[in-house]
Amino acid sequence: MKMLQIICDSGFESYLLENLEKNGIFHFTKIEKVLGKGKSSEPHMDDEVWPGYHVLYYIKLEEKDYERIKPILFQIKEKLRGKGFKVFVYEIFDEI
């Protein structure tokens, strides 16, 4: 089982959700107004100098669903290059 941690510029959140839902991903945990500075995008600090913020999603997937959605995530990353989109993938060994 996998856990996806998706960090996305809030301006592209609807695009992300639309693509996830089109591919059968409906369940997630969302954290709003995430601030930060990444290596491959402008800072998002929600202030006058660096306006905007990110949203953070955690999505638990079965292995087969992860393999199915992985190419979609790469397509989204390519489309949003430099605009604030990052996915981290964690292996879930146990769930309590």
N, C-alpha and C positions, 0 to 999 in steps of 0.2 A: 504494500500500500504506500502511496505517496502523499505528501503534503506540499501544496504549492503555496508560496508566499509571493503575491503579485503586488508590486508597487507601481502605481499608474498616476500620471498627471490627471487631476480631477477633470480637466477639460475633455479627456478622452474616455472617461468612465463609461458613458453610454455606449461607445463603440466597443469597448471591452466586453461589457455585459451582453450586448447584442450578439457578439461572436460566440461567447460562452453558451448562451441559451440556444443559439442555432445548432450547437453541437451537443446538446443534451446536458449541459452543466447548469443546474439550478440552485444548488445548495452551497452556501459559503458563509464565512464570518467576515464582516467588514469593519474596518476602523477608519473613521473619517478624519480629515484635516491633519494628515501626517506631514511634518515639516522635515526638510533635509537638503543635503547637498551631495549629489552623486558625481561619479567620475565622467559619465557620458552625457550629462544634461545640465542645464542651468539650475542654480539653486531654486528651491521652492520654500520660501520662508514666510509667506503671507504677510509681507510688510511693504513699505513704499519702495524700497530698493529692489527686492526680489519678490514680486507679487506671485500669488498662486500657491497651491498646496497639492499634495498627493492624497490618494486613497490607498488603503492597504487591504488586500483580500487574502484570506486563508481558505484554501479549498482542498478537502480530502478526497482523493481519487483511488479507485481500484487500479491496479497495474494496467489492465486493458484499456480503461478510460484515459489514463495518462498517455499511453502510446498513441491513442486516437487523437487526443487534443494537442499533443506536443507540436506537430507541424503547424497547427493553427497559431499557437503562441509564437513560433518563429516568424510567421507571416505578420502578425501584429507588431512584433519587435522591429521588423524591417520597415514597416509602414511608419512607425512612430519614432524612428531613429533620431536620437538627440532631443526628443521632446519629453522624456521622462517615462520610461517603461522598463521594468526589470522583473525577472522571475527567478526565484530561488526554489530548488526542489529538494525536499528532505525525505528520507526513507522513514516510514513509521514501522517500528519494530513491535510496539505494544501499545494498546489503547486501554485505558482504565475508565 
